[in-house]
Amino acid sequence: MCGVSIDQTPPSGQTRRRIYVTGHRNPDLDSIAAAIGYAELKSRLDDSSEYVPIRLGDTNAQTNWVLEQSGARKPDFLSHVMLRVSDVMRTDFPTAGDDDPVRTVGITMAHQDLDIVPITDDSGRLVGVMTERVLAHRYIRESRSTSSLADTPTTVAKIVEVLGGRLLCGDDGTVDGRVWVHSIDPATSDSKIAPGDVVVCGNRLEAQLQAIELGARVLVVSNDVAPERTVIERASEHNCAIILSPIDSYVSSRMVTLAAPCGALADTEPLTVDPDDLVKEIAEQIKDVHYRAAVAIDRRGQPVGLITRSDLVSPAPRRVLLVDHAEQGQSVPGVEQAEIVEILDHHHIGSIETHVPVTATFDPVGSTATLVVERFRQNGMEPTRESAVMLLGAILSDTVLLNSPTKTDRDAVVVDYLERALGIDAIEFGHRMFQAGSDATDVTAREIVRRDAKEYTLGSGEKISIAQIETVGRVLTGRIEELREALDEYRGSSDYRLAALMVTDILGQGTELLVAGDLAGCERALDGKAAENGTISLPGVMSRKKQVAPKLLSGL
């Protein structure tokens, strides 16, 4: 058997949204197989979305055996579907090196309409952020006093860069003096120019020479009018660099201060978040900080995302497709915040609520895997061999080798189809599967009473739990007391009215029901069957869904 290969590349310009395909918590084989198989089918039918099978808990021994036999990849674990920073942050954003000129960062902020740009060091680590407020404060301050590079030293080369000019003489080096525009008559003035300063001057020979004589570190000659040879020679003698600027004196002087390294002006204690942080937990922090943004950093301290206040306005929720359940208590944490796109289940209609109409299927067959295979065939497709083996195992597991009261003719038809397609004996495969899955020698009692537990809500609002373990023979008889103690501890810690464990013997076709909690109510609900030492014998009972859960839900 081979799968149909379909190009999953989305149309040009279309973004593929991820949809998580998930079964219930404490997943059994049907939950895992249905997620794997349905994600495969949906991916073939819908190239606009990425369907990802996930699991909400550890897989049991039976599931692990079938995963190994099939070669299918175990779905990744997902702890919740609440929005994380990584779901809403922008990953395409500019950064600047800490020695980049302020002008370069300012232009970037203006062109990309950003209020913030992350600043990094040579290793790419975040060292701060440049914000509009920082720029505004600098220039408001400078509007009332002489411009200076004293607190933000730069270099001759950076000044040349921001001016778009040419270096006529002198070497590169640090510049940390004040910035002057020489606009008065040198013959009648008492200039305040001092050694190390930057002087901007037009085509005025005496002013240029005076600036050099007073020790200017840099002379910027404006309007692209080159100075006379005498000026250049005098500048060389006094170690003064001359830069020819194409713009006027006033603008040149303002541009010189923009040559300062942005790292010197950056906010060095920016708000940082982890990509896995929950949006609801960091939203208030973003609203409180003046630049209304946060930088997402990785474990190396490098920026990987930018999240702003606007990103928090009606963000798109994560999307989920539910298989093998429709109970909120059994679903992925945060499902109430997610967008449910579809439900495919073979149980009763549960407590899941959707915000918009969705396709929801509740079909009374023995296994969700049966519904998945039927949909493959309805679309003229075959599952891959890996998925087909998983789906076969799931049907045989949920219907207990087609012996469960939940088994339908449709389940048998699908098993026959998969048996022929895979070229294996389905029932023999199922026996080996149950034998592998029923080996509980190394499984603790605490794990047995919890790992396939399903939670139900009574009409009173109280909750009960029913777990099930299927065995080949009465292999757990010697551990009944240990299991009962673990069950009682589980009931108490979870505040259940009742916690039950079905120990189902697929060979003997019967169940021993261990009960902790409202034993008398359980006896009444199960047609008055008496318990002995907290255990109720249920000959012929194989199905939790059809033979036990409905009676307890209606009788308690």
C-alpha positions as CSV (number, residue, x, y, z in Angstrom):
1,M,0.0,0.0,0.0
2,C,1.3,3.5,-0.8
3,G,-0.1,6.9,-0.2
4,V,-1.1,9.4,-2.8
5,S,1.5,12.1,-3.3
6,I,0.1,15.6,-3.5
7,D,2.0,18.8,-3.8
8,Q,1.4,20.7,-0.5
9,T,3.0,24.0,-1.6
10,P,0.4,26.8,-1.0
11,P,-0.5,29.2,-3.7
12,S,1.9,32.1,-4.2
13,G,1.5,34.7,-1.5
14,Q,-0.6,32.5,0.7
15,T,0.4,31.8,4.3
16,R,-0.2,28.3,5.6
17,R,-1.8,28.3,9.0
18,R,-1.0,25.5,11.4
19,I,-3.8,23.3,12.6
20,Y,-3.1,20.9,15.4
21,V,-4.9,17.6,15.1
22,T,-5.4,16.2,18.6
23,G,-7.1,13.4,20.5
24,H,-7.9,13.5,24.2
25,R,-5.7,13.6,27.3
26,N,-4.3,10.3,28.5
27,P,-4.4,9.2,24.9
28,D,-5.2,5.6,23.9
29,L,-4.3,4.0,20.5
30,D,-7.4,5.3,18.7
31,S,-6.7,8.9,19.8
32,I,-3.1,8.7,18.5
33,A,-3.9,6.8,15.3
34,A,-6.8,9.1,14.4
35,A,-4.7,12.2,14.9
36,I,-1.9,10.7,12.7
37,G,-4.2,9.4,10.0
38,Y,-6.6,12.4,9.8
39,A,-3.7,14.9,9.7
40,E,-2.3,13.0,6.8
41,L,-5.6,13.1,4.9
42,K,-6.4,16.7,5.6
43,S,-2.9,17.7,4.5
44,R,-3.6,16.1,1.1
45,L,-7.0,17.7,0.7
46,D,-6.1,21.2,1.9
47,D,-2.8,22.7,0.8
48,S,-3.5,26.0,2.4
49,S,-3.0,24.7,6.0
50,E,-0.4,22.6,7.8
51,Y,-2.0,19.8,9.7
52,V,0.1,18.6,12.6
53,P,-0.8,15.5,14.7
54,I,-0.1,16.1,18.4
55,R,-0.6,14.2,21.7
56,L,-1.6,15.5,25.1
57,G,0.0,12.8,27.2
58,D,2.3,9.8,27.3
59,T,1.5,7.0,25.0
60,N,0.7,3.6,26.5
61,A,2.4,0.3,25.9
62,Q,-0.1,-0.8,23.3
63,T,0.3,2.4,21.3
64,N,4.1,2.2,21.5
65,W,4.0,-1.3,20.2
66,V,1.9,-0.3,17.2
67,L,4.0,2.8,16.5
68,E,7.1,0.5,16.4
69,Q,5.3,-2.0,14.1
70,S,4.1,0.7,11.8
71,G,7.2,2.9,11.6
72,A,4.9,5.9,12.2
73,R,6.4,8.9,14.0
74,K,5.1,9.5,17.5
75,P,3.3,12.8,17.6
76,D,4.9,15.6,19.5
77,F,3.6,16.5,22.9
78,L,1.7,19.8,23.2
79,S,1.0,21.1,26.7
80,H,-1.6,23.7,25.7
81,V,-3.0,25.8,22.8
82,M,-3.0,29.1,24.6
83,L,-1.4,31.9,22.5
84,R,2.3,32.2,23.0
85,V,4.6,35.0,22.0
86,S,5.9,32.9,19.1
87,D,2.3,32.8,17.7
88,V,1.9,36.6,17.4
89,M,5.5,38.1,17.2
90,R,6.8,39.4,14.0
91,T,10.0,37.5,12.9
92,D,10.9,39.8,10.0
93,F,12.2,42.9,11.7
94,P,15.4,45.1,11.5
95,T,18.2,45.1,14.0
96,A,21.2,47.4,14.3
97,G,24.8,46.9,15.5
98,D,25.7,48.9,18.6
99,D,28.2,50.9,16.6
100,D,25.9,51.7,13.8
101,P,25.2,55.5,13.5
102,V,22.0,56.8,15.0
103,R,21.0,58.2,11.6
104,T,21.0,54.7,10.1
105,V,18.7,53.4,12.8
106,G,16.5,56.4,12.6
107,I,16.0,56.0,8.8
108,T,15.1,52.4,9.4
109,M,12.6,53.3,12.0
110,A,11.0,55.9,9.7
111,H,10.9,53.7,6.6
112,Q,9.4,50.7,8.4
113,D,7.1,52.7,10.7
114,L,8.7,51.3,13.8
115,D,8.9,52.8,17.3
116,I,11.7,50.4,18.3
117,V,14.7,48.7,16.8
118,P,16.7,46.1,18.7
119,I,20.5,46.8,19.1
120,T,23.0,43.9,19.1
121,D,26.7,43.5,19.8
122,D,29.2,41.7,17.6
123,S,28.0,38.3,18.7
124,G,24.4,39.1,17.8
125,R,23.3,39.3,21.5
126,L,20.7,41.9,22.4
127,V,22.3,44.9,24.3
128,G,19.4,47.4,24.1
129,V,16.8,49.0,22.0
130,M,16.6,52.3,20.1
131,T,13.3,54.1,20.6
132,E,11.6,57.2,19.3
133,R,11.5,58.6,22.8
134,V,15.3,58.3,23.1
135,L,15.8,60.2,19.9
136,A,13.3,62.9,20.8
137,H,14.9,63.4,24.2
138,R,18.3,63.8,22.7
139,Y,17.3,66.5,20.2
140,I,15.0,68.4,22.6
141,R,18.0,68.6,24.9
142,E,20.3,69.7,22.1
143,S,17.9,72.4,21.0
144,R,18.8,74.4,24.1
145,S,22.5,73.8,24.4
146,T,25.6,73.2,22.3
147,S,25.6,69.9,20.5
148,S,28.3,67.5,21.8
149,L,29.7,64.1,21.2
150,A,31.2,63.9,24.7
151,D,28.8,61.3,25.9
152,T,28.5,59.5,22.6
153,P,31.9,59.5,20.9
154,T,32.0,58.5,17.3
155,T,34.6,58.3,14.5
156,V,35.7,60.4,11.5
157,A,34.5,57.5,9.2
158,K,31.0,57.5,10.7
159,I,30.7,61.3,10.2
160,V,31.7,60.9,6.6
161,E,29.1,58.1,6.3
162,V,26.2,60.0,7.6
163,L,27.1,63.2,5.7
164,G,27.5,61.3,2.5
165,G,30.7,63.3,2.1
166,R,34.4,62.8,1.3
167,L,37.4,62.8,3.5
168,L,39.9,65.2,2.0
169,C,42.6,64.8,4.6
170,G,43.4,63.3,7.9
171,D,42.9,59.8,9.4
172,D,40.1,58.0,11.0
173,G,39.8,58.1,14.8
174,T,37.6,58.9,17.7
175,V,35.8,62.2,17.9
176,D,34.3,63.3,21.2
177,G,34.2,67.1,21.2
178,R,31.4,69.7,20.8
179,V,29.9,70.5,17.4
180,W,29.9,74.1,16.2
181,V,28.7,76.0,13.1
182,H,31.3,78.8,12.5
183,S,29.1,81.6,11.3
184,I,30.7,84.8,12.8
185,D,33.6,87.0,11.7
186,P,36.8,85.5,13.1
187,A,38.5,88.9,13.2
188,T,36.0,90.3,15.7
189,S,34.9,87.3,17.6
190,D,36.1,85.5,20.7
191,S,35.5,81.9,19.5
192,K,34.7,79.1,22.0
193,I,36.0,76.4,19.7
194,A,38.4,74.1,21.7
195,P,40.7,71.3,20.8
196,G,38.9,68.1,19.8
197,D,35.8,69.9,18.5
198,V,34.0,69.5,15.2
199,V,33.5,72.7,13.3
200,V,31.1,73.1,10.3
201,C,31.9,76.0,8.1
202,G,31.0,77.3,4.7
203,N,33.4,78.7,2.0
204,R,35.1,81.2,4.3
205,L,38.9,80.9,4.3
206,E,39.6,82.9,7.5
207,A,37.0,81.0,9.5
208,Q,38.3,77.6,8.3
209,L,41.9,78.6,9.2
210,Q,40.8,79.9,12.6
211,A,39.0,76.6,13.4
212,I,42.2,74.7,12.6
213,E,44.4,76.9,14.7
214,L,42.1,76.6,17.7
215,G,42.6,72.8,17.6
216,A,39.4,71.5,15.8
217,R,39.6,67.7,15.4
218,V,37.3,67.8,12.3
219,L,36.5,70.5,9.9
220,V,33.4,70.0,7.9
221,V,33.2,72.2,4.8
222,S,29.6,72.5,3.6
223,N,27.8,72.9,0.3
224,D,30.4,70.7,-1.6
225,V,32.7,73.7,-2.1
226,A,36.3,72.4,-1.6
227,P,38.6,74.4,0.6
228,E,41.8,76.1,-0.7
229,R,45.1,74.2,-0.8
230,T,46.3,76.4,2.1
231,V,43.5,75.1,4.4
232,I,44.3,71.5,3.6
233,E,48.0,71.9,4.2
234,R,47.3,73.7,7.5
235,A,44.9,71.0,8.6
236,S,47.5,68.3,7.9
237,E,50.0,70.1,10.1
238,H,47.5,70.3,13.0
239,N,46.2,66.7,12.6
240,C,42.7,68.0,11.7
241,A,40.5,65.9,9.4
242,I,38.7,67.8,6.7
243,I,35.4,66.4,5.4
244,L,33.6,67.8,2.3
245,S,29.9,67.8,2.9
246,P,27.3,68.1,0.0
247,I,24.7,69.8,2.3
248,D,24.5,73.2,3.9
249,S,26.2,74.1,7.2
250,Y,23.1,73.9,9.5
251,V,22.0,70.5,8.3
252,S,25.6,69.2,8.3
253,S,25.9,70.2,12.0
254,R,22.7,68.2,12.9
255,M,23.9,65.3,10.8
256,V,27.2,65.1,12.7
257,T,25.4,64.3,15.9
258,L,23.6,61.6,14.1
259,A,26.9,59.9,13.6
260,A,26.9,58.9,17.2
261,P,26.8,55.1,17.8
262,C,23.3,53.9,18.6
263,G,24.6,51.7,21.3
264,A,25.5,54.8,23.4
265,L,21.9,56.0,23.2
266,A,20.1,52.7,23.5
267,D,17.8,51.7,26.4
268,T,20.1,49.0,27.9
269,E,17.3,47.4,29.9
270,P,14.7,46.6,27.3
271,L,11.6,44.5,28.0
272,T,12.5,40.9,26.8
273,V,10.3,37.8,26.6
274,D,10.7,34.2,25.7
275,P,9.0,32.9,22.5
276,D,7.2,30.3,24.7
277,D,5.8,32.9,27.1
278,L,2.0,33.1,27.2
279,V,0.6,36.2,25.5
280,K,-1.8,36.9,28.4
281,E,1.1,36.9,30.9
282,I,3.2,39.5,29.1
283,A,0.4,41.7,27.6
284,E,0.3,44.1,30.6
285,Q,4.1,44.4,30.7
286,I,4.0,45.5,27.0
287,K,1.3,48.1,27.7
288,D,3.2,49.5,30.7
289,V,6.6,50.1,29.0
290,H,6.7,53.4,27.2
291,Y,7.7,52.0,23.8
292,R,4.8,49.5,24.0
293,A,6.9,46.6,22.7
294,A,9.0,43.6,23.8
295,V,11.9,41.8,22.1
296,A,11.7,38.0,22.1
297,I,15.1,36.4,22.6
298,D,16.4,32.9,22.3
299,R,18.6,31.0,24.8
300,R,21.7,32.8,23.4
301,G,20.2,36.2,24.1
302,Q,19.8,36.9,20.4
303,P,16.6,38.7,19.2
304,V,14.2,36.3,17.3
305,G,11.0,38.3,17.4
306,L,9.4,41.6,18.0
307,I,6.0,42.0,19.6
308,T,4.2,45.3,19.8
309,R,1.0,46.5,21.3
310,S,-0.7,46.4,17.9
311,D,0.2,42.6,17.7
312,L,-2.0,42.1,20.8
313,V,-5.1,43.5,19.2
314,S,-7.3,40.6,18.2
315,P,-4.5,38.1,17.5
316,A,-5.5,35.1,15.5
317,P,-6.0,32.1,17.9
318,R,-4.3,28.8,17.5
319,R,-6.4,26.3,15.5
320,V,-7.3,22.8,16.5
321,L,-9.1,19.8,15.0
322,L,-10.4,17.4,17.6
323,V,-10.6,13.7,17.1
324,D,-11.9,10.9,19.4
325,H,-13.4,13.3,21.9
326,A,-15.6,16.4,22.4
327,E,-15.3,17.0,26.1
328,Q,-13.5,20.1,27.2
329,G,-12.2,18.3,30.3
330,Q,-10.5,15.7,28.1
331,S,-9.2,18.2,25.5
332,V,-6.1,20.2,25.2
333,P,-5.7,22.9,27.9
334,G,-6.7,26.3,26.5
335,V,-9.1,24.8,23.9
336,E,-11.7,27.4,25.0
337,Q,-9.3,30.1,23.6
338,A,-8.6,28.3,20.4
339,E,-10.4,28.1,17.1
340,I,-11.9,24.7,16.7
341,V,-12.1,24.0,13.0
342,E,-13.6,20.5,13.1
343,I,-14.6,17.6,15.4
344,L,-14.5,13.9,14.3
345,D,-15.7,11.6,17.0
346,H,-17.5,8.3,17.7
347,H,-18.6,9.2,21.2
348,H,-21.6,11.2,22.5
349,I,-21.8,15.0,22.0
350,G,-19.7,16.5,24.8
351,S,-19.2,19.9,26.4
352,I,-17.0,21.5,23.8
353,E,-18.2,24.9,22.7
354,T,-17.3,26.6,19.4
355,H,-17.4,30.3,18.6
356,V,-18.5,29.7,15.0
357,P,-20.3,26.9,13.2
358,V,-17.9,24.0,12.4
359,T,-18.1,20.6,10.8
360,A,-18.8,18.2,13.7
361,T,-19.2,14.4,13.2
362,F,-20.5,12.2,16.0
363,D,-20.9,8.8,14.3
364,P,-21.7,5.7,16.4
365,V,-19.0,3.3,15.1
366,G,-16.5,1.4,17.2
367,S,-13.5,3.6,16.6
368,T,-12.6,7.0,15.3
369,A,-10.0,5.3,13.1
370,T,-12.9,3.7,11.2
371,L,-14.2,7.2,10.3
372,V,-10.8,8.3,9.2
373,V,-10.3,5.3,6.8
374,E,-13.8,5.8,5.4
375,R,-12.9,9.4,4.6
376,F,-9.7,8.3,2.8
377,R,-11.8,6.0,0.6
378,Q,-14.5,8.5,0.0
379,N,-11.8,10.8,-1.4
380,G,-10.3,8.1,-3.6
381,M,-7.2,7.9,-1.5
382,E,-5.2,5.4,0.5
383,P,-3.4,6.1,3.7
384,T,0.4,5.4,3.8
385,R,1.3,2.0,5.2
386,E,2.5,3.6,8.4
387,S,-0.9,5.3,9.0
388,A,-2.8,2.2,7.8
389,V,-1.1,0.0,10.4
390,M,-1.9,2.6,13.1
391,L,-5.5,2.8,12.0
392,L,-6.0,-1.0,11.9
393,G,-4.5,-1.3,15.4
394,A,-6.8,1.4,16.7
395,I,-10.0,-0.3,15.4
396,L,-9.0,-3.6,16.8
397,S,-8.1,-2.0,20.1
398,D,-11.4,0.0,20.5
399,T,-13.6,-2.9,19.4
400,V,-11.5,-5.5,21.3
401,L,-10.8,-7.6,18.2
402,L,-14.3,-6.9,16.9
403,N,-15.8,-8.5,20.0
404,S,-17.0,-5.3,21.8
405,P,-20.7,-4.3,21.8
406,T,-19.5,-1.0,20.2
407,K,-18.4,-2.9,17.1
408,T,-20.4,-2.1,13.9
409,D,-20.5,-3.7,10.5
410,R,-18.6,-0.6,9.2
411,D,-15.7,-1.4,11.6
412,A,-15.6,-4.9,10.2
413,V,-15.6,-3.7,6.6
414,V,-12.7,-1.3,7.3
415,V,-10.7,-4.0,9.1
416,D,-11.2,-6.3,6.1
417,Y,-10.1,-3.6,3.7
418,L,-7.0,-2.8,5.7
419,E,-6.2,-6.5,6.2
420,R,-6.2,-7.0,2.4
421,A,-4.4,-3.8,1.6
422,L,-1.6,-4.5,4.2
423,G,-1.4,-8.2,3.5
424,I,-1.6,-9.2,7.2
425,D,-3.8,-11.3,9.4
426,A,-5.7,-8.6,11.3
427,I,-6.9,-10.8,14.2
428,E,-3.4,-12.4,14.7
429,F,-1.9,-8.9,14.6
430,G,-4.5,-7.8,17.2
431,H,-3.6,-10.7,19.6
432,R,0.0,-9.7,19.5
433,M,-0.9,-6.1,20.0
434,F,-3.0,-6.9,23.1
435,Q,-0.3,-9.2,24.5
436,A,2.3,-6.4,24.1
437,G,0.0,-3.8,25.6
438,S,-1.2,-5.8,28.5
439,D,2.3,-6.4,30.0
440,A,1.9,-4.3,33.1
441,T,4.8,-5.9,35.0
442,D,6.9,-2.7,35.0
443,V,4.0,-0.3,35.2
444,T,3.2,1.2,38.6
445,A,-0.3,1.0,40.0
446,R,-0.4,4.8,40.0
447,E,0.2,4.9,36.3
448,I,-2.3,2.2,35.5
449,V,-5.2,4.0,37.2
450,R,-4.4,7.3,35.5
451,R,-2.9,6.7,32.0
452,D,-6.2,5.9,30.2
453,A,-8.5,7.7,32.6
454,K,-11.4,9.7,31.1
455,E,-13.2,12.4,33.0
456,Y,-16.9,12.8,32.9
457,T,-19.2,15.5,34.4
458,L,-22.4,14.5,36.2
459,G,-25.6,16.5,36.1
460,S,-24.8,17.8,39.5
461,G,-21.6,19.3,38.3
462,E,-19.5,16.7,40.1
463,K,-16.9,14.8,38.2
464,I,-16.0,11.1,37.9
465,S,-13.1,9.3,36.3
466,I,-13.2,5.9,34.5
467,A,-9.9,4.3,33.5
468,Q,-9.5,1.0,31.6
469,I,-6.7,-1.5,31.1
470,E,-7.1,-4.4,28.8
471,T,-5.3,-7.7,29.6
472,V,-4.8,-11.0,28.0
473,G,-5.9,-13.3,30.9
474,R,-6.2,-12.4,34.6
475,V,-2.7,-11.1,34.9
476,L,-3.4,-8.3,37.4
477,T,-5.3,-10.5,40.0
478,G,-2.3,-10.3,42.4
479,R,-2.2,-6.5,42.3
480,I,-5.8,-5.7,43.0
481,E,-5.2,-4.3,46.5
482,E,-2.3,-2.2,45.2
483,L,-4.5,-0.9,42.4
484,R,-7.3,-0.1,44.8
485,E,-5.0,2.0,47.0
486,A,-3.7,3.9,44.0
487,L,-7.2,4.5,42.8
488,D,-8.3,5.9,46.1
489,E,-5.4,8.2,46.2
490,Y,-6.2,9.4,42.7
491,R,-9.8,10.1,43.6
492,G,-8.8,12.1,46.6
493,S,-6.2,14.2,44.8
494,S,-8.5,15.0,41.9
495,D,-11.7,15.6,44.1
496,Y,-13.7,13.1,42.1
497,R,-17.0,11.8,43.5
498,L,-15.9,8.4,42.1
499,A,-12.9,7.0,40.4
500,A,-13.1,3.6,38.7
501,L,-10.7,1.2,36.9
502,M,-11.9,-1.3,34.4
503,V,-9.6,-4.3,34.3
504,T,-10.9,-6.0,31.1
505,D,-9.8,-9.5,30.1
506,I,-10.1,-9.8,26.3
507,L,-9.8,-13.6,26.4
508,G,-12.3,-14.0,29.2
509,Q,-14.5,-11.3,27.8
510,G,-15.3,-9.7,31.1
511,T,-14.3,-6.8,33.4
512,E,-13.4,-6.4,37.0
513,L,-14.4,-2.9,38.0
514,L,-12.4,-1.4,40.9
515,V,-14.2,1.5,42.5
516,A,-13.1,4.3,44.9
517,G,-15.6,6.8,46.2
518,D,-19.3,6.4,46.0
519,L,-19.4,2.6,45.9
520,A,-23.1,2.4,46.9
521,G,-24.1,4.8,44.1
522,C,-22.0,2.8,41.6
523,E,-23.7,-0.4,42.7
524,R,-27.2,1.1,42.1
525,A,-26.1,2.5,38.7
526,L,-24.9,-0.9,37.6
527,D,-28.3,-2.6,38.1
528,G,-27.6,-3.4,41.7
529,K,-24.5,-5.5,41.1
530,A,-22.8,-6.0,44.5
531,A,-19.2,-5.1,45.1
532,E,-16.8,-7.4,47.0
533,N,-13.9,-5.6,48.6
534,G,-14.5,-2.6,46.3
535,T,-14.6,-4.7,43.1
536,I,-17.7,-5.3,41.0
537,S,-17.5,-8.3,38.6
538,L,-19.0,-7.5,35.2
539,P,-19.1,-10.7,33.0
540,G,-19.4,-9.9,29.3
541,V,-18.7,-6.2,29.8
542,M,-15.9,-4.9,27.4
543,S,-16.8,-1.3,26.6
544,R,-16.3,1.7,28.8
545,K,-18.1,3.9,26.3
546,K,-21.2,1.8,25.8
547,Q,-21.6,-0.5,28.8
548,V,-20.1,1.4,31.8
549,A,-20.0,5.2,31.3
550,P,-23.6,5.7,30.3
551,K,-24.9,3.8,33.3
552,L,-22.7,5.7,35.8
553,L,-23.6,9.0,34.2
554,S,-27.3,8.4,34.4
555,G,-27.4,6.5,37.7
556,L,-25.2,8.7,39.9
